[in-house]
Amino acid sequence: MNKVNAGQVIDQSRFNLFHFLLIFWCFIIILVDGYDIVIYGSVIPSLIEEWGISPVTAGAIGSYTAAGTALGAVIFGLLADKLGRKKVILICTIMFSTFTPLAAFTDGPILFTIFRVIAGLGLGGVMPNVIALSTEYAPKRIRSAVVSFVFCGYSMGAIAAALFSKSILPVMGWKPIFWIAGIPLLLLPLIARSIPESANFLLAKGRETEVSKILKRVNPHLNLGNRISFETVIEKEKGFPLVKLFEKGRFRSTIMFWISCFCCFVLIYAMNTWLPKLMIQAGYSLSNSLVFVAMMNVGAILGTIVFGRLTDRWGFKKVMIPLYLFGAIALSAIGLTKNIVLAYILIGIIGAASVGVQNISNSFVSQYYPSSMRSTGIGAAMAFGRIGGIFAPTFVGVLLTMDLPAKMNFTVIAMAAVIGGIAVLFVQEEYASYKIGSDKVVDISQTKGKVV
């Protein structure tokens, strides 16, 4: 009987068409996630005028949507370990691709908010599972870079939302911007065909024939033979998955991941929801303010690609902590300058220190936990992070009603970056499932939490 370690086959594989299609469709799915978050911030000035709502109410709608994403991250993170990651990704894609366009057919804030919350459930559920699937199938030597690249889709979606809003809003109003989010429904058959199910999930269900077919796609030159059996790298730990996140030396790091994620989402939702309004308050036009949204996400993409690659060499903490601190400095400085070129640069740094850091953090968390609890670990961190997304829109809405100077508003928001950097500092990398900077997979359940 030929013994095959599926994890090693994947780790040692060469990048091919299988990896390209997986990364491409995961990228597209996350692109829509980013598009969905930013379109609301882009249309807030229009909704305030059309529906006669206050900034606090507009912020509350954003907070309710973020609450849906937090709940979705928990629910679908747990369901993925029972239904499979592929099924959950498809279900969530259907949800947000249906209810975001439906929100455009409403004529008031109540039904609009309900549809936004349902779409948020799908958006929150899809992200941790896309991260987990990308992490599982990426070759080990480029895993961090691959996962970080996939989440550049978020920033590309945000850029598309800002540019579409800039072009469409003055001519057709806000509703067509929401209709565009329904496009993934048309692509669903292609997504279902190209994305594989998790190999670890299939092995846990005894579906070894399907795993063999997937491994042949991962490595077309692999000769498995006629009689094979599979061994798993990390056996599934017994007990409630959420509790396991705090065992075997992981307690402090789990809490720090949650705090860091919370801070990142405060930055992301504060800026993506209110940046146009904040820049208008600072003296810029709506058109220029939407360009700032695009520039922020250009910075996020560059930060993710450049610094995401550096994590493979330097480790996550040495990259994430300086990025957080530079983001705090840039946020504090943005309200002090009237030079538009310098403002664009500072906004780009803020993008790298918010969305960029979160993309890198996704890769960090996905590699920190064993495969058996990866979806749960990512889902829990992002669910707690989404609480920051719930808090930020309403908080900034209240902040705007206080008529503080623009520089003061940005400085208050910058505190989230400082706290996030401190949280990452206290993560204990020695308890990670993967030894940082090594191709060796460490089963921490067999080493009592110590890296060997």
ZALUMGU-242045 format. One record per residue (C-alpha): residue number from 1; residue in three letters; z, x, y. Coordinates in steps of 0.25 Angstrom, whole numbers, plus 5000, padded with zeros to 4 digits. Example, Ala and Ser with C-alpha at 12.3 -4.5 7.8 and 13.67 -1.06 7.14 Angstrom:
2
+-----+------+------+------+-------+
:  nr : rest :   up : east : north :
+-----+------+------+------+-------+
:   1 :  ALA : 5031 : 5049 :  4982 :
:   2 :  SER : 5029 : 5055 :  4996 :
+-----+------+------+------+-------+
END
This chain:
452
+-----+------+------+------+-------+
:  nr : rest :   up : east : north :
+-----+------+------+------+-------+
:   1 :  MET : 5000 : 5000 :  5000 :
:   2 :  ASN : 4996 : 5006 :  5013 :
:   3 :  LYS : 5007 : 5005 :  5024 :
:   4 :  VAL : 5002 : 5002 :  5038 :
:   5 :  ASN : 5010 : 5003 :  5051 :
:   6 :  ALA : 5003 : 4994 :  5060 :
:   7 :  GLY : 5011 : 4999 :  5072 :
:   8 :  GLN : 5006 : 5013 :  5070 :
:   9 :  VAL : 4992 : 5009 :  5068 :
:  10 :  ILE : 4992 : 5002 :  5081 :
:  11 :  ASP : 5000 : 5014 :  5088 :
:  12 :  GLN : 4989 : 5024 :  5083 :
:  13 :  SER : 4977 : 5016 :  5086 :
:  14 :  ARG : 4966 : 5019 :  5095 :
:  15 :  PHE : 4962 : 5010 :  5107 :
:  16 :  ASN : 4950 : 5001 :  5102 :
:  17 :  LEU : 4944 : 4988 :  5104 :
:  18 :  PHE : 4956 : 4981 :  5098 :
:  19 :  HIS : 4966 : 4987 :  5109 :
:  20 :  PHE : 4956 : 4984 :  5120 :
:  21 :  LEU : 4954 : 4969 :  5117 :
:  22 :  LEU : 4969 : 4968 :  5115 :
:  23 :  ILE : 4972 : 4975 :  5128 :
:  24 :  PHE : 4961 : 4968 :  5136 :
:  25 :  TRP : 4966 : 4954 :  5132 :
:  26 :  CYS : 4980 : 4957 :  5134 :
:  27 :  PHE : 4976 : 4962 :  5148 :
:  28 :  ILE : 4969 : 4949 :  5151 :
:  29 :  ILE : 4981 : 4941 :  5147 :
:  30 :  ILE : 4990 : 4949 :  5156 :
:  31 :  LEU : 4979 : 4948 :  5167 :
:  32 :  VAL : 4981 : 4933 :  5168 :
:  33 :  ASP : 4996 : 4935 :  5168 :
:  34 :  GLY : 4995 : 4943 :  5181 :
:  35 :  TYR : 4985 : 4934 :  5187 :
:  36 :  ASP : 4994 : 4922 :  5184 :
:  37 :  ILE : 5006 : 4929 :  5191 :
:  38 :  VAL : 4998 : 4933 :  5204 :
:  39 :  ILE : 4990 : 4920 :  5206 :
:  40 :  TYR : 5003 : 4913 :  5209 :
:  41 :  GLY : 5007 : 4923 :  5220 :
:  42 :  SER : 4993 : 4923 :  5226 :
:  43 :  VAL : 4993 : 4908 :  5228 :
:  44 :  ILE : 5007 : 4906 :  5233 :
:  45 :  PRO : 5003 : 4905 :  5247 :
:  46 :  SER : 4993 : 4895 :  5244 :
:  47 :  LEU : 5003 : 4886 :  5236 :
:  48 :  ILE : 5013 : 4887 :  5246 :
:  49 :  GLU : 5003 : 4882 :  5256 :
:  50 :  GLU : 4997 : 4871 :  5247 :
:  51 :  TRP : 5010 : 4866 :  5241 :
:  52 :  GLY : 5019 : 4868 :  5253 :
:  53 :  ILE : 5029 : 4876 :  5244 :
:  54 :  SER : 5039 : 4886 :  5249 :
:  55 :  PRO : 5039 : 4901 :  5245 :
:  56 :  VAL : 5052 : 4898 :  5237 :
:  57 :  THR : 5044 : 4887 :  5229 :
:  58 :  ALA : 5032 : 4896 :  5227 :
:  59 :  GLY : 5041 : 4907 :  5222 :
:  60 :  ALA : 5048 : 4898 :  5213 :
:  61 :  ILE : 5035 : 4894 :  5206 :
:  62 :  GLY : 5032 : 4908 :  5203 :
:  63 :  SER : 5046 : 4910 :  5198 :
:  64 :  TYR : 5044 : 4898 :  5188 :
:  65 :  THR : 5032 : 4904 :  5183 :
:  66 :  ALA : 5039 : 4917 :  5181 :
:  67 :  ALA : 5050 : 4909 :  5173 :
:  68 :  GLY : 5039 : 4904 :  5164 :
:  69 :  THR : 5034 : 4918 :  5161 :
:  70 :  ALA : 5048 : 4923 :  5158 :
:  71 :  LEU : 5050 : 4911 :  5148 :
:  72 :  GLY : 5036 : 4914 :  5142 :
:  73 :  ALA : 5039 : 4929 :  5140 :
:  74 :  VAL : 5052 : 4925 :  5132 :
:  75 :  ILE : 5046 : 4914 :  5124 :
:  76 :  PHE : 5033 : 4920 :  5120 :
:  77 :  GLY : 5039 : 4934 :  5118 :
:  78 :  LEU : 5048 : 4928 :  5108 :
:  79 :  LEU : 5037 : 4919 :  5102 :
:  80 :  ALA : 5028 : 4931 :  5100 :
:  81 :  ASP : 5037 : 4937 :  5089 :
:  82 :  LYS : 5035 : 4924 :  5082 :
:  83 :  LEU : 5021 : 4919 :  5085 :
:  84 :  GLY : 5014 : 4932 :  5088 :
:  85 :  ARG : 5010 : 4939 :  5101 :
:  86 :  LYS : 4995 : 4935 :  5100 :
:  87 :  LYS : 4999 : 4920 :  5099 :
:  88 :  VAL : 5009 : 4920 :  5110 :
:  89 :  ILE : 4999 : 4928 :  5119 :
:  90 :  LEU : 4988 : 4917 :  5117 :
:  91 :  ILE : 4998 : 4905 :  5119 :
:  92 :  CYS : 5003 : 4912 :  5132 :
:  93 :  THR : 4989 : 4914 :  5137 :
:  94 :  ILE : 4985 : 4900 :  5135 :
:  95 :  MET : 4997 : 4895 :  5143 :
:  96 :  PHE : 4995 : 4904 :  5155 :
:  97 :  SER : 4980 : 4902 :  5155 :
:  98 :  THR : 4982 : 4887 :  5155 :
:  99 :  PHE : 4993 : 4884 :  5164 :
: 100 :  THR : 4990 : 4894 :  5175 :
: 101 :  PRO : 4976 : 4887 :  5178 :
: 102 :  LEU : 4983 : 4873 :  5177 :
: 103 :  ALA : 4993 : 4877 :  5188 :
: 104 :  ALA : 4981 : 4877 :  5197 :
: 105 :  PHE : 4979 : 4862 :  5195 :
: 106 :  THR : 4992 : 4858 :  5200 :
: 107 :  ASP : 4995 : 4853 :  5214 :
: 108 :  GLY : 5009 : 4856 :  5216 :
: 109 :  PRO : 5020 : 4866 :  5213 :
: 110 :  ILE : 5027 : 4859 :  5201 :
: 111 :  LEU : 5016 : 4858 :  5191 :
: 112 :  PHE : 5010 : 4871 :  5196 :
: 113 :  THR : 5024 : 4878 :  5192 :
: 114 :  ILE : 5024 : 4871 :  5179 :
: 115 :  PHE : 5011 : 4877 :  5175 :
: 116 :  ARG : 5014 : 4890 :  5180 :
: 117 :  VAL : 5027 : 4891 :  5172 :
: 118 :  ILE : 5019 : 4887 :  5159 :
: 119 :  ALA : 5009 : 4898 :  5162 :
: 120 :  GLY : 5020 : 4907 :  5165 :
: 121 :  LEU : 5025 : 4905 :  5151 :
: 122 :  GLY : 5012 : 4910 :  5145 :
: 123 :  LEU : 5011 : 4922 :  5155 :
: 124 :  GLY : 5026 : 4926 :  5151 :
: 125 :  GLY : 5023 : 4925 :  5137 :
: 126 :  VAL : 5010 : 4932 :  5136 :
: 127 :  MET : 5014 : 4945 :  5143 :
: 128 :  PRO : 5025 : 4951 :  5133 :
: 129 :  ASN : 5016 : 4947 :  5121 :
: 130 :  VAL : 5004 : 4954 :  5127 :
: 131 :  ILE : 5013 : 4966 :  5130 :
: 132 :  ALA : 5018 : 4966 :  5116 :
: 133 :  LEU : 5004 : 4965 :  5109 :
: 134 :  SER : 4998 : 4976 :  5118 :
: 135 :  THR : 5009 : 4985 :  5115 :
: 136 :  GLU : 5008 : 4983 :  5100 :
: 137 :  TYR : 4993 : 4986 :  5099 :
: 138 :  ALA : 4992 : 4997 :  5109 :
: 139 :  PRO : 4990 : 5011 :  5103 :
: 140 :  LYS : 5003 : 5018 :  5105 :
: 141 :  ARG : 4998 : 5029 :  5114 :
: 142 :  ILE : 4993 : 5020 :  5125 :
: 143 :  ARG : 5002 : 5008 :  5123 :
: 144 :  SER : 5009 : 5009 :  5136 :
: 145 :  ALA : 4996 : 5010 :  5143 :
: 146 :  VAL : 4990 : 4999 :  5136 :
: 147 :  VAL : 5001 : 4989 :  5138 :
: 148 :  SER : 5002 : 4993 :  5153 :
: 149 :  PHE : 4987 : 4991 :  5154 :
: 150 :  VAL : 4987 : 4977 :  5148 :
: 151 :  PHE : 4997 : 4973 :  5159 :
: 152 :  CYS : 4988 : 4978 :  5170 :
: 153 :  GLY : 4981 : 4965 :  5167 :
: 154 :  TYR : 4993 : 4958 :  5174 :
: 155 :  SER : 4989 : 4966 :  5187 :
: 156 :  MET : 4974 : 4963 :  5185 :
: 157 :  GLY : 4977 : 4949 :  5184 :
: 158 :  ALA : 4986 : 4950 :  5197 :
: 159 :  ILE : 4975 : 4957 :  5204 :
: 160 :  ALA : 4965 : 4946 :  5200 :
: 161 :  ALA : 4974 : 4935 :  5204 :
: 162 :  ALA : 4976 : 4942 :  5218 :
: 163 :  LEU : 4961 : 4944 :  5220 :
: 164 :  PHE : 4957 : 4930 :  5215 :
: 165 :  SER : 4967 : 4924 :  5224 :
: 166 :  LYS : 4962 : 4932 :  5236 :
: 167 :  SER : 4948 : 4927 :  5233 :
: 168 :  ILE : 4950 : 4913 :  5228 :
: 169 :  LEU : 4962 : 4908 :  5236 :
: 170 :  PRO : 4955 : 4907 :  5250 :
: 171 :  VAL : 4943 : 4900 :  5243 :
: 172 :  MET : 4947 : 4891 :  5232 :
: 173 :  GLY : 4963 : 4890 :  5233 :
: 174 :  TRP : 4973 : 4894 :  5223 :
: 175 :  LYS : 4970 : 4886 :  5211 :
: 176 :  PRO : 4957 : 4893 :  5205 :
: 177 :  ILE : 4966 : 4906 :  5205 :
: 178 :  PHE : 4974 : 4899 :  5194 :
: 179 :  TRP : 4962 : 4894 :  5186 :
: 180 :  ILE : 4958 : 4908 :  5183 :
: 181 :  ALA : 4970 : 4910 :  5175 :
: 182 :  GLY : 4964 : 4901 :  5164 :
: 183 :  ILE : 4954 : 4911 :  5160 :
: 184 :  PRO : 4962 : 4917 :  5148 :
: 185 :  LEU : 4960 : 4903 :  5141 :
: 186 :  LEU : 4946 : 4906 :  5140 :
: 187 :  LEU : 4949 : 4920 :  5134 :
: 188 :  LEU : 4959 : 4915 :  5124 :
: 189 :  PRO : 4950 : 4916 :  5112 :
: 190 :  LEU : 4946 : 4931 :  5115 :
: 191 :  ILE : 4961 : 4934 :  5117 :
: 192 :  ALA : 4965 : 4928 :  5104 :
: 193 :  ARG : 4954 : 4936 :  5097 :
: 194 :  SER : 4957 : 4949 :  5103 :
: 195 :  ILE : 4973 : 4950 :  5103 :
: 196 :  PRO : 4979 : 4953 :  5090 :
: 197 :  GLU : 4993 : 4948 :  5085 :
: 198 :  SER : 5004 : 4958 :  5085 :
: 199 :  ALA : 5004 : 4966 :  5072 :
: 200 :  ASN : 5019 : 4967 :  5071 :
: 201 :  PHE : 5019 : 4951 :  5072 :
: 202 :  LEU : 5009 : 4950 :  5061 :
: 203 :  LEU : 5016 : 4960 :  5052 :
: 204 :  ALA : 5029 : 4952 :  5054 :
: 205 :  LYS : 5022 : 4940 :  5049 :
: 206 :  GLY : 5016 : 4947 :  5037 :
: 207 :  ARG : 5001 : 4946 :  5043 :
: 208 :  GLU : 4997 : 4960 :  5038 :
: 209 :  THR : 4982 : 4956 :  5037 :
: 210 :  GLU : 4981 : 4953 :  5051 :
: 211 :  VAL : 4988 : 4966 :  5055 :
: 212 :  SER : 4978 : 4973 :  5047 :
: 213 :  LYS : 4967 : 4967 :  5054 :
: 214 :  ILE : 4973 : 4970 :  5068 :
: 215 :  LEU : 4975 : 4985 :  5064 :
: 216 :  LYS : 4961 : 4986 :  5060 :
: 217 :  ARG : 4958 : 4982 :  5074 :
: 218 :  VAL : 4968 : 4991 :  5080 :
: 219 :  ASN : 4962 : 5003 :  5072 :
: 220 :  PRO : 4948 : 5000 :  5066 :
: 221 :  HIS : 4948 : 5013 :  5058 :
: 222 :  LEU : 4961 : 5009 :  5051 :
: 223 :  ASN : 4960 : 5008 :  5036 :
: 224 :  LEU : 4972 : 4999 :  5031 :
: 225 :  GLY : 4967 : 4998 :  5017 :
: 226 :  ASN : 4968 : 4986 :  5008 :
: 227 :  ARG : 4983 : 4987 :  5005 :
: 228 :  ILE : 4992 : 4989 :  5017 :
: 229 :  SER : 5006 : 4985 :  5021 :
: 230 :  PHE : 5011 : 4986 :  5036 :
: 231 :  GLU : 5024 : 4992 :  5041 :
: 232 :  THR : 5030 : 4988 :  5054 :
: 233 :  VAL : 5035 : 4999 :  5064 :
: 234 :  ILE : 5047 : 4990 :  5069 :
: 235 :  GLU : 5053 : 4979 :  5060 :
: 236 :  LYS : 5056 : 4966 :  5067 :
: 237 :  GLU : 5071 : 4966 :  5071 :
: 238 :  LYS : 5079 : 4954 :  5066 :
: 239 :  GLY : 5086 : 4945 :  5077 :
: 240 :  PHE : 5082 : 4939 :  5090 :
: 241 :  PRO : 5072 : 4947 :  5097 :
: 242 :  LEU : 5078 : 4946 :  5111 :
: 243 :  VAL : 5091 : 4951 :  5106 :
: 244 :  LYS : 5085 : 4963 :  5099 :
: 245 :  LEU : 5080 : 4968 :  5113 :
: 246 :  PHE : 5094 : 4972 :  5116 :
: 247 :  GLU : 5097 : 4979 :  5103 :
: 248 :  LYS : 5096 : 4993 :  5098 :
: 249 :  GLY : 5098 : 5000 :  5112 :
: 250 :  ARG : 5088 : 4990 :  5119 :
: 251 :  PHE : 5098 : 4982 :  5127 :
: 252 :  ARG : 5098 : 4990 :  5140 :
: 253 :  SER : 5083 : 4992 :  5140 :
: 254 :  THR : 5080 : 4978 :  5137 :
: 255 :  ILE : 5089 : 4974 :  5150 :
: 256 :  MET : 5082 : 4984 :  5158 :
: 257 :  PHE : 5068 : 4980 :  5154 :
: 258 :  TRP : 5072 : 4966 :  5158 :
: 259 :  ILE : 5077 : 4970 :  5172 :
: 260 :  SER : 5065 : 4979 :  5174 :
: 261 :  CYS : 5055 : 4968 :  5170 :
: 262 :  PHE : 5063 : 4958 :  5179 :
: 263 :  CYS : 5061 : 4967 :  5191 :
: 264 :  CYS : 5046 : 4969 :  5188 :
: 265 :  PHE : 5044 : 4954 :  5187 :
: 266 :  VAL : 5051 : 4953 :  5201 :
: 267 :  LEU : 5041 : 4962 :  5207 :
: 268 :  ILE : 5029 : 4956 :  5200 :
: 269 :  TYR : 5032 : 4942 :  5203 :
: 270 :  ALA : 5037 : 4945 :  5217 :
: 271 :  MET : 5025 : 4952 :  5221 :
: 272 :  ASN : 5014 : 4944 :  5213 :
: 273 :  THR : 5020 : 4931 :  5218 :
: 274 :  TRP : 5024 : 4934 :  5232 :
: 275 :  LEU : 5016 : 4947 :  5236 :
: 276 :  PRO : 5005 : 4939 :  5244 :
: 277 :  LYS : 5016 : 4932 :  5251 :
: 278 :  LEU : 5024 : 4944 :  5254 :
: 279 :  MET : 5012 : 4952 :  5259 :
: 280 :  ILE : 5008 : 4940 :  5268 :
: 281 :  GLN : 5022 : 4941 :  5273 :
: 282 :  ALA : 5020 : 4956 :  5276 :
: 283 :  GLY : 5008 : 4953 :  5285 :
: 284 :  TYR : 4996 : 4953 :  5275 :
: 285 :  SER : 4986 : 4941 :  5273 :
: 286 :  LEU : 4986 : 4933 :  5260 :
: 287 :  SER : 4972 : 4940 :  5256 :
: 288 :  ASN : 4978 : 4954 :  5258 :
: 289 :  SER : 4991 : 4950 :  5251 :
: 290 :  LEU : 4983 : 4946 :  5238 :
: 291 :  VAL : 4977 : 4960 :  5238 :
: 292 :  PHE : 4991 : 4965 :  5238 :
: 293 :  VAL : 4993 : 4958 :  5225 :
: 294 :  ALA : 4981 : 4964 :  5219 :
: 295 :  MET : 4985 : 4978 :  5224 :
: 296 :  MET : 4999 : 4976 :  5218 :
: 297 :  ASN : 4992 : 4974 :  5204 :
: 298 :  VAL : 4982 : 4985 :  5206 :
: 299 :  GLY : 4995 : 4994 :  5207 :
: 300 :  ALA : 5001 : 4987 :  5195 :
: 301 :  ILE : 4988 : 4991 :  5187 :
: 302 :  LEU : 4988 : 5005 :  5191 :
: 303 :  GLY : 5003 : 5006 :  5189 :
: 304 :  THR : 5002 : 5000 :  5175 :
: 305 :  ILE : 4991 : 5009 :  5171 :
: 306 :  VAL : 4995 : 5022 :  5177 :
: 307 :  PHE : 5010 : 5021 :  5175 :
: 308 :  GLY : 5009 : 5013 :  5161 :
: 309 :  ARG : 5001 : 5025 :  5156 :
: 310 :  LEU : 5012 : 5035 :  5161 :
: 311 :  THR : 5023 : 5028 :  5153 :
: 312 :  ASP : 5016 : 5033 :  5140 :
: 313 :  ARG : 5019 : 5047 :  5145 :
: 314 :  TRP : 5032 : 5046 :  5154 :
: 315 :  GLY : 5039 : 5033 :  5148 :
: 316 :  PHE : 5041 : 5020 :  5155 :
: 317 :  LYS : 5053 : 5023 :  5163 :
: 318 :  LYS : 5048 : 5035 :  5170 :
: 319 :  VAL : 5036 : 5026 :  5175 :
: 320 :  MET : 5042 : 5012 :  5177 :
: 321 :  ILE : 5054 : 5017 :  5186 :
: 322 :  PRO : 5046 : 5025 :  5197 :
: 323 :  LEU : 5036 : 5013 :  5197 :
: 324 :  TYR : 5048 : 5003 :  5200 :
: 325 :  LEU : 5053 : 5012 :  5211 :
: 326 :  PHE : 5040 : 5014 :  5218 :
: 327 :  GLY : 5038 : 4999 :  5217 :
: 328 :  ALA : 5051 : 4997 :  5225 :
: 329 :  ILE : 5047 : 5007 :  5235 :
: 330 :  ALA : 5033 : 5000 :  5237 :
: 331 :  LEU : 5039 : 4986 :  5238 :
: 332 :  SER : 5049 : 4991 :  5249 :
: 333 :  ALA : 5037 : 4998 :  5256 :
: 334 :  ILE : 5027 : 4987 :  5256 :
: 335 :  GLY : 5033 : 4978 :  5267 :
: 336 :  LEU : 5034 : 4990 :  5276 :
: 337 :  THR : 5019 : 4994 :  5277 :
: 338 :  LYS : 5008 : 4987 :  5284 :
: 339 :  ASN : 4997 : 4997 :  5279 :
: 340 :  ILE : 4989 : 4989 :  5269 :
: 341 :  VAL : 4985 : 5001 :  5261 :
: 342 :  LEU : 4999 : 5006 :  5259 :
: 343 :  ALA : 5003 : 4991 :  5256 :
: 344 :  TYR : 4993 : 4991 :  5245 :
: 345 :  ILE : 4998 : 5004 :  5239 :
: 346 :  LEU : 5012 : 4999 :  5239 :
: 347 :  ILE : 5008 : 4986 :  5233 :
: 348 :  GLY : 5001 : 4994 :  5222 :
: 349 :  ILE : 5014 : 5001 :  5219 :
: 350 :  ILE : 5022 : 4988 :  5218 :
: 351 :  GLY : 5012 : 4983 :  5208 :
: 352 :  ALA : 5014 : 4996 :  5200 :
: 353 :  ALA : 5029 : 4994 :  5201 :
: 354 :  SER : 5029 : 4979 :  5197 :
: 355 :  VAL : 5018 : 4975 :  5188 :
: 356 :  GLY : 5015 : 4989 :  5184 :
: 357 :  VAL : 5029 : 4992 :  5180 :
: 358 :  GLN : 5030 : 4979 :  5172 :
: 359 :  ASN : 5017 : 4982 :  5164 :
: 360 :  ILE : 5023 : 4996 :  5161 :
: 361 :  SER : 5037 : 4989 :  5157 :
: 362 :  ASN : 5029 : 4980 :  5148 :
: 363 :  SER : 5025 : 4992 :  5140 :
: 364 :  PHE : 5038 : 4998 :  5140 :
: 365 :  VAL : 5045 : 4985 :  5135 :
: 366 :  SER : 5035 : 4983 :  5125 :
: 367 :  GLN : 5037 : 4997 :  5119 :
: 368 :  TYR : 5052 : 4997 :  5120 :
: 369 :  TYR : 5055 : 4986 :  5110 :
: 370 :  PRO : 5051 : 4986 :  5095 :
: 371 :  SER : 5039 : 4978 :  5091 :
: 372 :  SER : 5047 : 4967 :  5085 :
: 373 :  MET : 5053 : 4963 :  5098 :
: 374 :  ARG : 5042 : 4968 :  5108 :
: 375 :  SER : 5038 : 4954 :  5112 :
: 376 :  THR : 5052 : 4950 :  5114 :
: 377 :  GLY : 5056 : 4962 :  5122 :
: 378 :  ILE : 5044 : 4961 :  5131 :
: 379 :  GLY : 5045 : 4946 :  5133 :
: 380 :  ALA : 5060 : 4947 :  5136 :
: 381 :  ALA : 5058 : 4958 :  5146 :
: 382 :  MET : 5047 : 4950 :  5153 :
: 383 :  ALA : 5055 : 4937 :  5152 :
: 384 :  PHE : 5066 : 4943 :  5160 :
: 385 :  GLY : 5056 : 4950 :  5169 :
: 386 :  ARG : 5050 : 4936 :  5172 :
: 387 :  ILE : 5064 : 4932 :  5177 :
: 388 :  GLY : 5060 : 4942 :  5188 :
: 389 :  GLY : 5047 : 4935 :  5190 :
: 390 :  ILE : 5055 : 4922 :  5191 :
: 391 :  PHE : 5064 : 4927 :  5201 :
: 392 :  ALA : 5054 : 4935 :  5210 :
: 393 :  PRO : 5045 : 4924 :  5215 :
: 394 :  THR : 5056 : 4915 :  5220 :
: 395 :  PHE : 5064 : 4927 :  5225 :
: 396 :  VAL : 5053 : 4932 :  5234 :
: 397 :  GLY : 5050 : 4917 :  5238 :
: 398 :  VAL : 5065 : 4916 :  5243 :
: 399 :  LEU : 5063 : 4930 :  5249 :
: 400 :  LEU : 5051 : 4926 :  5257 :
: 401 :  THR : 5059 : 4914 :  5263 :
: 402 :  MET : 5069 : 4924 :  5269 :
: 403 :  ASP : 5059 : 4929 :  5279 :
: 404 :  LEU : 5062 : 4944 :  5276 :
: 405 :  PRO : 5053 : 4955 :  5281 :
: 406 :  ALA : 5042 : 4958 :  5271 :
: 407 :  LYS : 5047 : 4972 :  5268 :
: 408 :  MET : 5061 : 4966 :  5264 :
: 409 :  ASN : 5055 : 4956 :  5254 :
: 410 :  PHE : 5047 : 4968 :  5247 :
: 411 :  THR : 5060 : 4977 :  5247 :
: 412 :  VAL : 5068 : 4966 :  5240 :
: 413 :  ILE : 5057 : 4964 :  5229 :
: 414 :  ALA : 5057 : 4980 :  5228 :
: 415 :  MET : 5071 : 4979 :  5222 :
: 416 :  ALA : 5066 : 4974 :  5209 :
: 417 :  ALA : 5058 : 4987 :  5207 :
: 418 :  VAL : 5071 : 4995 :  5209 :
: 419 :  ILE : 5079 : 4987 :  5199 :
: 420 :  GLY : 5067 : 4988 :  5189 :
: 421 :  GLY : 5066 : 5003 :  5190 :
: 422 :  ILE : 5081 : 5004 :  5187 :
: 423 :  ALA : 5080 : 4995 :  5175 :
: 424 :  VAL : 5069 : 5003 :  5169 :
: 425 :  LEU : 5078 : 5016 :  5171 :
: 426 :  PHE : 5088 : 5010 :  5161 :
: 427 :  VAL : 5079 : 5007 :  5150 :
: 428 :  GLN : 5082 : 5015 :  5137 :
: 429 :  GLU : 5069 : 5020 :  5132 :
: 430 :  GLU : 5076 : 5027 :  5120 :
: 431 :  TYR : 5077 : 5013 :  5113 :
: 432 :  ALA : 5063 : 5010 :  5115 :
: 433 :  SER : 5055 : 5005 :  5102 :
: 434 :  TYR : 5044 : 5016 :  5106 :
: 435 :  LYS : 5049 : 5030 :  5109 :
: 436 :  ILE : 5043 : 5033 :  5123 :
: 437 :  GLY : 5032 : 5043 :  5123 :
: 438 :  SER : 5031 : 5042 :  5108 :
: 439 :  ASP : 5021 : 5036 :  5098 :
: 440 :  LYS : 5032 : 5034 :  5088 :
: 441 :  VAL : 5037 : 5020 :  5086 :
: 442 :  VAL : 5052 : 5019 :  5085 :
: 443 :  ASP : 5059 : 5008 :  5077 :
: 444 :  ILE : 5072 : 5007 :  5085 :
: 445 :  SER : 5077 : 4997 :  5074 :
: 446 :  GLN : 5077 : 5009 :  5065 :
: 447 :  THR : 5083 : 5019 :  5074 :
: 448 :  LYS : 5094 : 5011 :  5080 :
: 449 :  GLY : 5088 : 5012 :  5094 :
: 450 :  LYS : 5086 : 5027 :  5094 :
: 451 :  VAL : 5073 : 5033 :  5096 :
: 452 :  VAL : 5069 : 5043 :  5085 :
+-----+------+------+------+-------+
END
